[in-house]
Amino acid sequence: MINIFRKILYLLFSILLLIVLFFLVDLTDIDNSYVNRNLIEIDSKNLNSRHSFKISTYLRYYYLKAYKIINKESYKKRWEVEEQNIRNSFPEEIIIKAKINDFSNQSYPLEEYSTSNDWFRSHGNNFSTRFSNFNKINSENAKNLKLAWVYSPKDEKNFIYNVQANPIFYKGNIFLPNSQNQIVSINGLTGEQNWKFNVDKGIAAKRGMILYESEKDNKEPRIFFVNNRNRLFSLNANTGEPIKNFGKNGEIEVGLTPIPPVIYKNQLIIISTSSILKVYNLDTGKLKWKFKINKTKNSILFPNFEKGSPWGGFSLDEKRGLLFFTTGNPEEWHVGVDRPGDNLYANSVVAFNLEEKKIEWHFQEIQHDIWNLDIAAAPILTMVKKNDRFIDVVVAVTKLGNTIILDRESGEPLFDMIKRRAPISNVPGEKTSPYQIDISIPEPVCRNKFKKEYLSNFLDSDDSKKLLNLIETSDFGFPNPPKIGKKNIQMAGCVRWAGASVDTEKNILYVSVDQYPYISTIIENKNFKGKYTHKWEYLVDKNNNPGIKPPWGAIVALDLNLGKIKWKVPFGNYDNLKDVYETDTGTRNRSGVTATRGNLILASGTKDNKFRVLDSTNGDELWSYTMSKAGSAPPTVYETNGKQFIVVPAFEDGGKNIYSFTLK
């Protein structure tokens, strides 16, 4: 009997030991390719197995329960609600003064910031200005536009709806992903498909691609893109065939990322959603080095959720060797208990020095974000005029409606900002940032903070009473934190992944925005008593329309030199609401706009499925065309056979077509 009992104990001990070893192995990462990290790292961020993650969650939960008993004072300081009197002792505001001298010198001629037929990268170029130099189609003749051709995939098997790639153009041909998860080459004059390449997993080139042709050798032009999972592909742009000597038959493993690479000195550069920058040999795909953006203190039980995933895109200043990217918000969205502090590099614009392999500077818009207000769009490199001279800047448009303009070399703002004292939370363990930035100039491009007067005038009495009661009993979003027992109404992020287009000669930024307020509520985690999570819903009337006054979508022109809005017009319309609102309502939109030297703004993505051409000087609509579905990515402008064309992908809501327009 004793022997059986011993055997059972040995068996249980062996199982426990195996679980512990499995957990430790999963915690451990060994890698000698990092330039800023030890060879061996033991950290809960390395956990890959869902079983390991469950073990970590339970260990953390019981560790905190024991810690509460053993060290009450320390636990109280860290895990209980902040004291209001301590926050009140902070100054009400801190002024961040604008940079007034020693600006970054102009390093590129003006013409390099716009594109002609060198649309080699999604968003146009390495500066991400998405601005075309072509003006054959202009504000005088845009009324004479016509449909040139429509492309639809021939083999309809799988539908990928979330294609957000701005098409690229090279020697008469367009390259982009289609609705069948294929990369296709299309003749820009006729719309005929030249070749296709099937991507079996993930989403092919979700956020775009890049084309490279060497000026020093006779190698074939190559297209590079990722599959929104962990693979990067290299294709021959002429044939669509994989480049055999690149990785394994044209593929390499790079980690999860939706954004296309950038090319610098024969190197391919990507950044994963785990905030690891990776540099590969352009020809072979061999990894050269890696950099861990958020190098935080290792922890076995507590994940360091300070990172915010970079998923907006890259811009590159090749002359300075500076790579720019924006970052998202850290998770969990509305509860930041497990990530105390400012959450370094999240919600930020980051400048990385590729030569010195270090972060040159970063600018954080929101500290300890608990509102899901990440910077979703790629930063834009352009120039602004200051003191009668052009200076180099980086511009970021954000979900909060801010346009952040920073000196390119130092990261200092070009307009004054105010850091205002922020409220505390009533969620145990939630330590809100003492201050949050309030930007008045440049003027916000949308209604970024909910107000009672935004409530729609077009509600019946029951609807109005219901929504008024909701407003009276709720907090209004940023910088008011979500709280237990009180709903929080905020304006859902108004500038999304597509970002803006910049006329670098006039220093005007054009951006599409939308406004759909939502309500967040803090709730207790059903699995762990005393731990909190969130739920959310849109603020809508009984007809499921936004409960605020229109416009719900708009296009905005912002003077970057002055920080002032030049004009703003509704973008899109719901035909069934024309009689109700007696004006264009604007609609939800995501695909972004492209501006041209012909004083045009090319825009799609609205719920009425229209492609619109606007006068960029005043926002007047000059021409429109109703497509089968809404546009899903910004238009691209190109010339072939002496004619100018505009190509518009329309993949929203199951769409499958690509449209091209030209003059009659």
C-alpha positions as CSV (number, residue, x, y, z in Angstrom):
1,M,0.0,0.0,0.0
2,I,2.9,2.4,0.9
3,N,4.7,1.5,-2.3
4,I,1.5,2.4,-4.4
5,F,1.2,5.6,-2.5
6,R,4.8,6.5,-3.2
7,K,4.4,5.7,-6.9
8,I,1.4,8.0,-7.0
9,L,3.4,10.7,-5.3
10,Y,6.3,10.2,-7.7
11,L,3.9,10.3,-10.7
12,L,2.3,13.5,-9.5
13,F,5.7,15.1,-8.8
14,S,6.9,14.1,-12.2
15,I,3.9,15.6,-13.9
16,L,4.3,18.8,-11.8
17,L,8.0,18.9,-12.7
18,L,7.2,18.5,-16.4
19,I,4.6,21.3,-16.2
20,V,7.1,23.6,-14.5
21,L,9.8,22.7,-17.1
22,F,7.4,23.3,-19.9
23,F,6.4,26.6,-18.5
24,L,10.1,27.7,-18.0
25,V,11.0,26.6,-21.5
26,D,8.1,28.6,-22.9
27,L,9.2,31.6,-20.8
28,T,12.7,31.4,-22.2
29,D,14.0,33.0,-25.5
30,I,17.5,32.4,-26.7
31,D,18.6,34.7,-29.5
32,N,22.0,36.3,-30.4
33,S,20.8,38.6,-33.2
34,Y,19.6,41.4,-30.9
35,V,21.8,44.5,-30.7
36,N,20.2,45.7,-27.4
37,R,19.2,42.5,-25.5
38,N,20.9,39.7,-23.7
39,L,21.4,36.3,-25.3
40,I,18.9,34.7,-22.9
41,E,15.7,36.3,-21.9
42,I,13.1,34.9,-19.4
43,D,9.9,36.9,-19.7
44,S,6.2,36.2,-19.7
45,K,6.0,38.1,-23.0
46,N,7.7,35.1,-24.6
47,L,4.8,32.8,-23.7
48,N,3.5,31.1,-26.9
49,S,1.3,28.3,-25.5
50,R,-2.2,29.2,-24.4
51,H,-1.7,26.6,-21.6
52,S,1.4,28.5,-20.4
53,F,-0.5,31.7,-20.5
54,K,-3.3,30.2,-18.4
55,I,-0.7,29.0,-15.8
56,S,0.8,32.5,-15.7
57,T,-2.6,34.1,-15.2
58,Y,-3.5,31.8,-12.3
59,L,0.0,32.1,-10.7
60,R,-0.3,35.9,-10.9
61,Y,-3.8,35.9,-9.4
62,Y,-2.8,33.7,-6.4
63,Y,0.5,35.6,-5.9
64,L,-1.4,38.8,-5.5
65,K,-3.8,37.3,-3.0
66,A,-0.8,36.1,-0.9
67,Y,1.0,39.4,-1.4
68,K,-2.1,41.3,-0.1
69,I,-1.9,39.2,3.2
70,I,1.9,39.4,3.6
71,N,2.5,43.1,2.8
72,K,-0.7,45.1,3.2
73,E,0.8,48.6,3.0
74,S,2.8,47.9,-0.2
75,Y,-0.2,46.2,-1.7
76,K,-2.5,49.1,-0.8
77,K,-0.2,51.6,-2.5
78,R,0.0,49.6,-5.7
79,W,-3.4,48.0,-6.0
80,E,-6.0,50.2,-4.3
81,V,-7.6,53.4,-5.7
82,E,-5.5,56.5,-6.0
83,E,-6.1,59.3,-3.5
84,Q,-7.7,62.4,-5.0
85,N,-5.8,64.8,-2.6
86,I,-2.5,63.6,-3.9
87,R,-3.5,64.3,-7.5
88,N,-4.9,67.7,-6.5
89,S,-1.4,68.7,-5.2
90,F,-0.1,68.6,-8.8
91,P,0.0,71.9,-10.8
92,E,-3.1,72.2,-13.0
93,E,-1.1,72.6,-16.2
94,I,2.4,72.4,-17.7
95,I,3.3,74.3,-20.9
96,I,5.3,72.6,-23.5
97,K,6.9,75.4,-25.5
98,A,7.3,75.1,-29.3
99,K,10.7,74.8,-30.8
100,I,11.8,78.3,-32.0
101,N,15.3,77.8,-33.4
102,D,17.8,75.3,-34.6
103,F,15.3,73.7,-36.9
104,S,16.0,70.7,-39.1
105,N,17.4,72.0,-42.4
106,Q,15.6,71.2,-45.7
107,S,17.4,68.1,-47.0
108,Y,15.3,67.2,-50.1
109,P,14.2,69.3,-53.1
110,L,10.5,70.0,-53.1
111,E,9.7,67.8,-56.1
112,E,10.9,64.6,-54.3
113,Y,8.1,64.8,-51.8
114,S,5.4,64.2,-54.4
115,T,5.1,61.3,-56.9
116,S,4.7,61.0,-60.7
117,N,5.0,57.6,-62.2
118,D,7.4,56.5,-59.4
119,W,4.6,55.2,-57.1
120,F,6.9,52.4,-56.0
121,R,5.5,52.1,-52.5
122,S,2.0,52.2,-51.0
123,H,1.2,55.8,-50.0
124,G,3.4,56.9,-52.9
125,N,7.0,57.1,-51.6
126,N,9.2,56.7,-48.5
127,F,7.7,60.0,-47.2
128,S,4.1,58.6,-47.2
129,T,2.8,62.0,-48.6
130,R,0.4,60.2,-51.0
131,F,0.4,63.3,-53.3
132,S,0.6,63.1,-57.1
133,N,2.4,65.6,-59.3
134,F,0.2,64.9,-62.3
135,N,-2.3,67.6,-63.4
136,K,-3.7,66.5,-66.7
137,I,-6.8,65.7,-64.8
138,N,-7.5,68.9,-62.8
139,S,-10.3,71.0,-61.3
140,E,-11.1,72.5,-64.7
141,N,-11.8,69.2,-66.5
142,A,-12.6,66.7,-63.7
143,K,-16.3,66.9,-64.8
144,N,-15.2,65.1,-68.0
145,L,-14.0,61.9,-66.2
146,K,-15.2,58.5,-67.3
147,L,-14.8,54.9,-66.3
148,A,-11.8,53.5,-68.2
149,W,-12.0,49.8,-67.0
150,V,-13.1,47.6,-64.2
151,Y,-11.1,44.6,-63.0
152,S,-12.7,41.6,-61.3
153,P,-10.8,38.4,-60.3
154,K,-11.5,35.5,-62.6
155,D,-11.4,32.7,-60.1
156,E,-13.7,33.5,-57.2
157,K,-13.0,31.1,-54.3
158,N,-12.1,33.0,-51.2
159,F,-13.1,36.5,-50.2
160,I,-10.8,38.7,-48.2
161,Y,-12.7,41.8,-47.3
162,N,-10.1,43.7,-45.3
163,V,-7.7,44.7,-48.1
164,Q,-6.3,48.1,-47.3
165,A,-3.4,48.4,-49.7
166,N,-2.9,51.5,-51.7
167,P,-1.9,50.2,-55.2
168,I,1.6,50.7,-56.6
169,F,2.6,51.4,-60.2
170,Y,5.6,50.5,-62.3
171,K,6.2,50.7,-66.1
172,G,2.6,50.7,-67.2
173,N,1.4,48.1,-64.7
174,I,-0.5,48.3,-61.4
175,F,0.2,45.9,-58.5
176,L,-2.0,45.2,-55.5
177,P,-3.8,42.4,-53.7
178,N,-7.3,41.4,-54.8
179,S,-10.4,40.0,-53.0
180,Q,-9.1,36.4,-53.6
181,N,-6.0,36.8,-51.5
182,Q,-3.8,37.1,-54.6
183,I,-1.2,39.6,-55.6
184,V,-2.0,40.7,-59.1
185,S,-0.3,42.7,-61.9
186,I,-2.8,44.6,-64.0
187,N,-2.2,46.4,-67.3
188,G,-2.8,50.1,-66.4
189,L,-4.2,50.9,-69.8
190,T,-6.6,48.0,-70.3
191,G,-7.3,46.5,-66.9
192,E,-6.2,43.0,-68.1
193,Q,-4.5,40.8,-65.6
194,N,-0.8,40.1,-66.4
195,W,-0.2,37.6,-63.6
196,K,-1.4,36.5,-60.2
197,F,0.3,35.0,-57.1
198,N,-1.8,33.1,-54.6
199,V,-1.2,33.6,-50.9
200,D,-2.5,30.6,-49.0
201,K,-2.6,32.0,-45.5
202,G,-3.2,35.4,-43.8
203,I,-4.1,38.5,-45.8
204,A,-1.9,39.3,-48.7
205,A,-0.3,42.8,-48.5
206,K,-3.1,44.0,-46.1
207,R,-1.5,47.4,-45.7
208,G,0.5,47.6,-48.9
209,M,3.7,46.7,-50.7
210,I,6.9,48.0,-52.0
211,L,8.7,47.6,-55.4
212,Y,12.5,47.7,-55.8
213,E,14.6,47.9,-58.9
214,S,18.4,48.2,-58.4
215,E,20.2,50.9,-60.4
216,K,23.5,49.1,-60.0
217,D,22.8,45.7,-61.5
218,N,20.6,44.0,-63.9
219,K,18.4,42.1,-61.4
220,E,14.7,41.8,-62.0
221,P,12.4,44.4,-60.3
222,R,11.1,42.8,-57.1
223,I,7.9,43.2,-55.0
224,F,8.0,42.7,-51.3
225,F,5.0,42.3,-49.0
226,V,3.8,40.5,-45.9
227,N,0.8,38.3,-45.3
228,N,-0.4,39.9,-42.0
229,R,0.9,36.8,-40.2
230,N,4.6,35.9,-40.1
231,R,5.7,35.6,-43.7
232,L,7.4,38.1,-46.0
233,F,7.4,37.4,-49.8
234,S,9.6,38.5,-52.6
235,L,8.2,38.3,-56.2
236,N,9.6,39.0,-59.6
237,A,7.5,42.1,-60.7
238,N,7.6,41.1,-64.3
239,T,6.4,37.5,-63.9
240,G,4.9,37.1,-60.4
241,E,7.3,34.2,-59.7
242,P,8.9,33.9,-56.3
243,I,12.6,35.0,-56.1
244,K,14.1,31.5,-55.5
245,N,17.2,32.6,-53.6
246,F,15.3,34.9,-51.2
247,G,14.8,32.8,-48.1
248,K,13.0,29.6,-48.9
249,N,11.6,29.9,-52.4
250,G,10.8,33.6,-52.0
251,E,9.6,33.6,-48.4
252,I,11.1,34.4,-45.0
253,E,9.6,34.3,-41.5
254,V,9.5,37.8,-39.9
255,G,6.8,37.6,-37.2
256,L,3.3,39.1,-37.1
257,T,3.0,42.4,-38.9
258,P,0.5,44.0,-41.3
259,I,2.7,46.7,-42.7
260,P,5.0,46.5,-45.8
261,P,8.8,46.7,-45.4
262,V,10.9,49.7,-46.2
263,I,14.3,49.5,-48.1
264,Y,17.4,51.2,-46.9
265,K,20.9,50.6,-48.3
266,N,20.2,47.1,-49.6
267,Q,18.4,46.2,-46.5
268,L,14.8,45.2,-45.9
269,I,13.4,46.6,-42.7
270,I,10.2,45.4,-40.9
271,I,8.7,45.8,-37.5
272,S,6.5,43.2,-35.8
273,T,3.5,43.8,-33.7
274,S,5.6,42.7,-30.7
275,S,7.7,45.8,-31.3
276,I,10.8,44.2,-32.6
277,L,12.5,45.9,-35.5
278,K,14.3,43.5,-37.9
279,V,16.7,44.1,-40.7
280,Y,17.3,41.6,-43.5
281,N,19.5,41.3,-46.5
282,L,17.5,42.5,-49.5
283,D,18.8,39.7,-51.9
284,T,18.9,36.7,-49.7
285,G,16.4,37.4,-46.9
286,K,19.0,36.6,-44.3
287,L,18.5,38.3,-40.9
288,K,21.2,40.8,-40.1
289,W,20.2,42.2,-36.7
290,K,17.2,42.9,-34.5
291,F,16.3,45.7,-32.1
292,K,13.8,45.4,-29.2
293,I,11.9,48.7,-29.2
294,N,10.5,48.3,-25.7
295,K,13.3,46.9,-23.6
296,T,11.6,46.6,-20.2
297,K,12.6,44.7,-17.1
298,N,12.1,41.0,-17.3
299,S,9.2,39.5,-15.4
300,I,8.1,35.8,-15.0
301,L,4.6,36.5,-13.8
302,F,3.7,40.0,-14.9
303,P,3.7,40.8,-18.6
304,N,5.1,44.2,-19.4
305,F,2.3,45.5,-21.6
306,E,4.0,48.8,-22.1
307,K,4.5,48.3,-25.8
308,G,2.0,49.5,-28.3
309,S,2.1,47.5,-31.5
310,P,3.5,49.4,-34.5
311,W,0.9,48.8,-37.2
312,G,0.4,52.2,-38.9
313,G,3.4,52.0,-41.3
314,F,6.8,53.4,-42.0
315,S,8.4,56.5,-43.4
316,L,12.1,56.9,-44.2
317,D,14.5,59.8,-44.4
318,E,17.2,58.0,-46.3
319,K,19.7,60.9,-46.2
320,R,19.5,61.1,-42.4
321,G,19.2,57.4,-41.9
322,L,16.1,57.9,-39.8
323,L,13.2,55.5,-39.8
324,F,9.9,56.8,-38.5
325,F,6.9,54.8,-37.3
326,T,3.8,55.3,-35.1
327,T,2.6,52.9,-32.4
328,G,-0.7,51.7,-31.1
329,N,-2.2,51.6,-27.6
330,P,-1.1,49.0,-25.1
331,E,-3.6,46.3,-24.1
332,E,-6.0,45.8,-22.4
333,W,-7.8,48.8,-24.0
334,H,-9.8,50.4,-21.3
335,V,-8.2,48.8,-18.2
336,G,-4.5,49.5,-17.7
337,V,-4.1,47.9,-14.2
338,D,-1.5,45.4,-15.4
339,R,0.6,48.0,-17.1
340,P,1.4,50.8,-14.6
341,G,3.3,53.9,-15.7
342,D,3.2,55.9,-18.9
343,N,3.7,52.8,-21.1
344,L,6.8,53.9,-22.9
345,Y,6.7,54.1,-26.7
346,A,2.9,53.3,-26.9
347,N,0.7,56.0,-28.6
348,S,3.9,57.5,-30.0
349,V,5.8,58.8,-33.0
350,V,9.2,57.1,-32.9
351,A,12.4,58.0,-34.8
352,F,14.9,55.2,-35.2
353,N,18.5,55.8,-36.2
354,L,19.4,53.0,-38.6
355,E,23.1,53.8,-38.6
356,E,23.6,53.9,-34.9
357,K,21.0,51.3,-34.2
358,K,19.2,53.2,-31.5
359,I,16.0,55.2,-30.9
360,E,16.8,58.8,-31.8
361,W,13.7,60.2,-30.1
362,H,10.1,59.6,-29.4
363,F,7.0,61.7,-28.8
364,Q,4.1,60.2,-26.8
365,E,0.7,61.7,-27.5
366,I,-1.2,59.9,-24.7
367,Q,0.4,58.4,-21.6
368,H,-1.1,55.2,-20.1
369,D,-3.8,55.1,-22.7
370,I,-7.1,53.6,-21.4
371,W,-9.3,55.0,-24.3
372,N,-8.1,53.0,-27.3
373,L,-6.7,56.1,-28.9
374,D,-3.7,54.7,-30.8
375,I,-1.9,56.5,-33.6
376,A,-3.2,54.3,-36.4
377,A,-1.7,56.0,-39.5
378,A,1.8,56.1,-40.8
379,P,3.8,59.3,-40.0
380,I,4.3,61.7,-43.0
381,L,7.6,63.4,-43.8
382,T,7.2,66.8,-45.3
383,M,8.2,70.5,-44.9
384,V,6.6,73.5,-43.3
385,K,7.4,77.1,-43.6
386,K,8.7,78.7,-40.4
387,N,10.4,82.1,-40.2
388,D,10.3,82.4,-44.0
389,R,12.3,79.1,-44.5
390,F,11.3,75.5,-45.2
391,I,12.2,73.1,-42.4
392,D,11.9,69.3,-42.3
393,V,9.2,67.8,-40.1
394,V,7.3,64.6,-39.4
395,V,3.5,64.9,-39.2
396,A,1.2,62.4,-37.5
397,V,-2.6,62.5,-37.5
398,T,-4.3,60.7,-34.7
399,K,-7.5,59.1,-33.5
400,L,-7.8,61.9,-31.0
401,G,-8.1,64.3,-34.0
402,N,-4.7,65.9,-33.3
403,T,-2.1,66.8,-36.0
404,I,1.2,66.5,-34.4
405,I,4.0,68.4,-36.2
406,L,7.5,67.7,-34.9
407,D,11.0,68.8,-35.9
408,R,12.4,65.8,-37.8
409,E,15.8,65.6,-36.1
410,S,14.8,66.5,-32.5
411,G,11.2,65.4,-32.2
412,E,10.3,68.8,-30.6
413,P,6.8,70.2,-31.4
414,L,6.5,73.3,-33.6
415,F,3.4,74.6,-31.8
416,D,2.9,75.1,-28.0
417,M,1.1,72.3,-26.2
418,I,-0.4,72.2,-22.7
419,K,-0.2,69.2,-20.4
420,R,-3.3,69.4,-18.2
421,R,-3.8,67.6,-14.9
422,A,-5.9,64.5,-15.5
423,P,-8.5,62.9,-13.3
424,I,-7.9,59.7,-11.3
425,S,-9.7,56.4,-11.8
426,N,-11.8,54.4,-9.3
427,V,-10.7,51.1,-10.7
428,P,-8.5,49.4,-8.0
429,G,-4.8,49.4,-9.2
430,E,-5.5,51.8,-12.1
431,K,-2.9,54.6,-11.9
432,T,-3.8,57.2,-14.5
433,S,-1.2,59.5,-15.9
434,P,-1.1,62.7,-13.9
435,Y,-1.1,64.7,-17.1
436,Q,-2.4,64.5,-20.6
437,I,-1.7,66.7,-23.6
438,D,-4.2,69.2,-24.8
439,I,-3.5,70.5,-28.3
440,S,-5.5,73.5,-29.6
441,I,-3.1,74.4,-32.5
442,P,-3.0,72.7,-34.9
443,E,-6.8,72.8,-34.7
444,P,-8.3,69.3,-34.2
445,V,-9.7,67.9,-37.4
446,C,-12.7,66.4,-35.7
447,R,-14.9,66.7,-32.6
448,N,-12.5,64.8,-30.4
449,K,-14.2,65.2,-27.0
450,F,-17.8,64.5,-26.5
451,K,-20.1,67.4,-25.4
452,K,-23.8,67.4,-24.5
453,E,-24.5,69.9,-27.3
454,Y,-23.4,67.3,-29.8
455,L,-26.7,65.4,-29.2
456,S,-28.7,65.1,-32.4
457,N,-31.6,67.6,-32.9
458,F,-33.5,65.0,-35.0
459,L,-34.7,62.6,-32.3
460,D,-38.3,61.9,-31.3
461,S,-39.2,62.6,-27.6
462,D,-38.6,59.1,-26.4
463,D,-35.3,58.8,-28.1
464,S,-34.2,62.2,-26.9
465,K,-35.2,61.5,-23.3
466,K,-33.3,58.2,-23.4
467,L,-30.1,59.6,-24.7
468,L,-30.3,62.7,-22.5
469,N,-30.6,60.5,-19.5
470,L,-27.6,58.5,-20.7
471,I,-25.6,61.7,-21.1
472,E,-26.6,63.1,-17.7
473,T,-25.4,60.0,-15.9
474,S,-22.2,59.4,-17.9
475,D,-18.7,60.8,-18.0
476,F,-17.3,62.1,-21.2
477,G,-14.2,60.5,-22.6
478,F,-10.6,61.6,-22.7
479,P,-9.0,62.5,-20.4
480,N,-11.8,61.3,-18.0
481,P,-11.0,57.6,-17.4
482,P,-13.5,54.8,-17.7
483,K,-14.8,54.1,-14.2
484,I,-16.7,51.4,-12.3
485,G,-20.3,52.2,-12.0
486,K,-20.3,55.0,-14.6
487,K,-20.5,54.8,-18.3
488,N,-18.0,56.8,-20.4
489,I,-19.0,58.4,-23.7
490,Q,-16.2,59.2,-26.2
491,M,-15.8,60.1,-29.8
492,A,-14.5,57.0,-31.5
493,G,-11.1,57.6,-33.1
494,C,-11.6,59.9,-36.1
495,V,-8.4,59.3,-38.1
496,R,-7.7,55.7,-39.0
497,W,-5.0,53.7,-40.7
498,A,-5.2,55.4,-44.1
499,G,-4.0,58.7,-42.6
500,A,-3.6,61.9,-44.7
501,S,-2.4,63.3,-48.0
502,V,0.0,66.3,-48.0
503,D,0.5,68.9,-50.7
504,T,4.1,69.7,-49.9
505,E,4.2,72.8,-52.0
506,K,1.2,74.5,-50.4
507,N,1.8,72.8,-47.0
508,I,-1.8,71.7,-46.9
509,L,-2.8,68.4,-45.3
510,Y,-6.0,66.7,-46.5
511,V,-7.6,64.0,-44.3
512,S,-10.9,62.1,-44.1
513,V,-12.4,61.6,-40.7
514,D,-15.5,60.0,-39.2
515,Q,-17.4,60.4,-35.9
516,Y,-19.2,57.5,-34.3
517,P,-19.4,58.0,-30.5
518,Y,-19.4,55.0,-28.3
519,I,-20.0,54.0,-24.7
520,S,-17.4,52.1,-22.7
521,T,-18.3,50.3,-19.4
522,I,-16.0,48.8,-16.8
523,I,-17.2,45.4,-15.7
524,E,-15.8,42.7,-13.3
525,N,-13.9,39.8,-14.9
526,K,-16.2,36.8,-14.7
527,N,-13.3,34.5,-14.1
528,F,-11.4,36.5,-11.4
529,K,-13.2,38.4,-8.6
530,G,-11.7,41.8,-8.1
531,K,-10.2,42.0,-11.7
532,Y,-11.8,44.2,-14.3
533,T,-12.3,44.3,-18.0
534,H,-14.6,46.4,-20.3
535,K,-17.4,46.2,-22.8
536,W,-18.5,48.9,-25.3
537,E,-21.3,49.8,-27.7
538,Y,-22.0,52.6,-30.1
539,L,-24.1,55.6,-29.0
540,V,-27.0,55.4,-31.5
541,D,-30.6,56.4,-31.8
542,K,-33.5,54.0,-32.2
543,N,-32.8,53.8,-36.0
544,N,-29.2,52.8,-35.3
545,N,-27.8,56.1,-36.6
546,P,-25.2,58.0,-34.6
547,G,-26.9,59.9,-31.8
548,I,-25.0,63.1,-32.6
549,K,-25.5,65.8,-35.1
550,P,-23.9,65.3,-38.5
551,P,-21.5,65.3,-40.2
552,W,-20.6,61.8,-39.2
553,G,-17.9,61.8,-41.8
554,A,-15.9,64.7,-43.3
555,I,-12.9,65.7,-45.4
556,V,-10.7,68.4,-43.8
557,A,-8.0,70.7,-45.2
558,L,-5.5,71.9,-42.7
559,D,-2.8,74.5,-43.2
560,L,0.3,73.0,-41.7
561,N,2.2,76.3,-41.6
562,L,-0.5,78.0,-39.4
563,G,-2.1,75.0,-37.8
564,K,-5.5,76.3,-39.0
565,I,-8.4,74.5,-40.7
566,K,-9.0,76.0,-44.2
567,W,-12.2,74.1,-44.9
568,K,-14.2,71.1,-43.9
569,V,-17.0,69.4,-45.8
570,P,-19.3,66.4,-45.2
571,F,-18.0,63.2,-46.8
572,G,-20.6,60.7,-47.9
573,N,-24.4,60.5,-47.5
574,Y,-27.2,58.2,-46.5
575,D,-29.9,58.7,-49.2
576,N,-32.7,57.6,-46.8
577,L,-31.8,60.4,-44.4
578,K,-31.8,63.3,-46.8
579,D,-35.3,64.4,-45.9
580,V,-34.6,64.1,-42.2
581,Y,-31.3,66.0,-41.9
582,E,-31.7,68.3,-44.9
583,T,-27.9,68.1,-45.5
584,D,-25.3,65.6,-46.3
585,T,-24.7,63.5,-43.2
586,G,-21.3,62.1,-43.9
587,T,-20.8,58.4,-43.3
588,R,-18.3,56.0,-41.8
589,N,-15.2,55.9,-44.0
590,R,-11.9,54.2,-43.8
591,S,-10.1,54.2,-47.2
592,G,-8.5,57.7,-47.1
593,V,-7.9,60.4,-49.7
594,T,-5.2,61.2,-52.3
595,A,-4.5,64.8,-53.5
596,T,-3.0,65.9,-56.8
597,R,-1.2,68.9,-58.3
598,G,-4.3,69.4,-60.4
599,N,-6.1,70.9,-57.3
600,L,-8.0,67.7,-56.8
601,I,-8.8,65.4,-53.9
602,L,-9.7,61.8,-54.8
603,A,-11.8,60.1,-52.2
604,S,-13.8,56.9,-51.6
605,G,-14.8,54.6,-48.8
606,T,-18.1,56.0,-47.8
607,K,-21.2,53.9,-47.2
608,D,-22.9,55.3,-50.4
609,N,-20.2,53.5,-52.4
610,K,-19.2,56.6,-54.3
611,F,-15.9,57.6,-55.6
612,R,-15.7,61.4,-55.4
613,V,-13.5,64.1,-56.9
614,L,-13.3,67.3,-54.9
615,D,-11.7,70.7,-55.6
616,S,-8.8,70.9,-53.1
617,T,-9.0,74.7,-52.8
618,N,-12.5,74.7,-51.3
619,G,-13.9,71.1,-50.9
620,D,-16.5,71.4,-53.6
621,E,-17.5,68.2,-55.3
622,L,-16.7,68.2,-59.0
623,W,-17.6,64.7,-60.0
624,S,-18.7,61.3,-58.6
625,Y,-19.2,57.7,-59.6
626,T,-21.2,55.0,-57.8
627,M,-19.2,51.8,-57.5
628,S,-20.5,48.3,-56.6
629,K,-19.0,48.6,-53.1
630,A,-17.2,51.2,-51.0
631,G,-13.6,52.0,-51.7
632,S,-11.2,50.1,-49.4
633,A,-7.9,51.9,-49.9
634,P,-6.6,55.3,-51.1
635,P,-6.6,55.9,-54.8
636,T,-3.4,55.9,-56.9
637,V,-2.7,58.2,-59.8
638,Y,-0.6,57.2,-62.8
639,E,0.1,57.9,-66.5
640,T,0.4,55.4,-69.3
641,N,0.4,55.7,-73.0
642,G,0.2,59.5,-72.6
643,K,-3.0,59.4,-70.5
644,Q,-3.6,60.0,-66.8
645,F,-5.6,57.5,-64.8
646,I,-6.9,57.1,-61.3
647,V,-7.2,53.6,-59.8
648,V,-9.6,52.8,-56.9
649,P,-9.8,49.5,-55.1
650,A,-13.4,48.6,-53.8
651,F,-13.2,45.7,-51.5
652,E,-15.4,46.8,-48.6
653,D,-18.4,44.6,-47.5
654,G,-17.5,41.8,-49.9
655,G,-16.5,44.0,-52.8
656,K,-14.2,42.5,-55.5
657,N,-13.7,45.2,-58.1
658,I,-10.9,47.6,-59.0
659,Y,-11.9,50.7,-60.9
660,S,-9.9,52.9,-63.2
661,F,-10.9,56.4,-64.4
662,T,-9.6,58.8,-67.0
663,L,-10.7,61.7,-69.1
664,K,-13.2,61.3,-72.0
